[in-house]
Amino acid sequence: MVRMLPQKKRRLFGPLAIFCILACFVWSGGFIVFMDHVPRLVEDDYTTTDGIVVLTGGTERLNTGMTLLMQKKAQKLLISGVYRGVELEELLALSKSAPQELECCIDIGHEADSTRGNAKETARWIEKTRFKSLRLVTANYHMPRSLLEFSFYMPQVRLIAHPVFPEHVKVDQWWRWPGTAALMVGEYNKFLLVWLRQELARQTDLEILK
């Protein structure tokens, strides 16, 4: 014998199902827009900025930052999020193309342990150096969230994205690569959480959210 749902539960189930469908639709639409904003190339590799910041996460990012500094694309380079105990000499050794004379133009930050931390650490560096423009070096999949955080903490600074492209991340036709698909979904969800936190901070002015 088929048991019927109580009338009250049936009334609740309808709006809940509609809400879930709409939420999935909005999430999916936002994900498509997000993927469109993941860089496929370096759009501006010629403009000179006051500073360069590299977010740690692989020697490719570090090598790119060092190369840009050697090409005189900026006055100084900050490597943000370096493990405590790791010093500049070790980082220079990792970047085989970096000459020792660049030491005077490189700062390292040990405080950041997240993208939000990278932005805060860089904001303190910007305040000290009084720079007005910054070239941001990180992985292409990480760039949208990084720009969101950096723009929030440094709204007065001109940011130029300089993505690097990890070989294992297949952004084009990402749906064919389970590892890339999982990475992109995770990045998109993190992006949404950052956006929500920042909007709440703007609306409520709560320091804990900043």
Buried (B, 14 or more C-beta within 10 A) or exposed (E): EEEEEEEEEEEEEEEEEEEEEEEEEEEEEBBEEBBEEBBEEBEEEEEEBBBBBBBBBBEBBBBBBBBBBBEEBBBBBBBBBBEEEBEBEEBBEEBEEBEEEBEEBBBBBBEBEEBBBBBBBBBEBBEEBEBEBBBBBBBBBBBBBBBBBBEBBBEEBEBBBBBBBBEEBBBEEBEEBEEBEEBBBEBBEBBBEBBEBBEEBEEEEEEEBE
